[in-house]
Amino acid sequence: MLRIPPGEGNARVVAKVPVFEDVTLQSMFPHMHVRGKAMEYRVIYPDGKTETLLNVPNYDFNWQLTYQMKEPKKLPKGSQLEIIAHYDNSPNNKFNPDPSKEVRWGDQTWEEMLAAFVDFAIPVDLNPVSIGRPPKRTPAPAPAP
């Protein structure tokens, strides 16, 4: 749940998304509202190795960009995308509409978002839903009487 305390100048929020299929990352598009301060995309590979894919240390709501990978990045099944966002809900943020209020998720600019969009290349026969959803387990047959 996204909750930014009143007056907090560097609120840290982490989101993790498992990858249940092999995919190829093509681009990233960080999106927050006016309290957004910084966003970092990381991948944690199945072997535990971590790699920073994108670091936007000075996020600006008025300058939203899609970041294309120089070389597409293969993310194997079992990887995890980790997104680390920082927010400035303090009076020092000149774009902050009201630093005295707790901020939560919402569509309006005076609310906040942590939307870390990605573009994946996937095999044509792969259902995109399966990327972020664990496979259904087939129940074991009942034991014979």
Secondary structure, 3 states (H helix, E strand, C coil): CCEECCCCCCEEEEEEEECCCCEEEEEEEEECCCCEEEEEEEEECCCCCEEEEEEECCCCCCCCCCEEEEEEEEECCCCEEEEEEEECCCCCCCCCCCCCCCEEECCCCCCECCEEEEEEECCCCCCHHHHCCCCCCCCCCCCCC
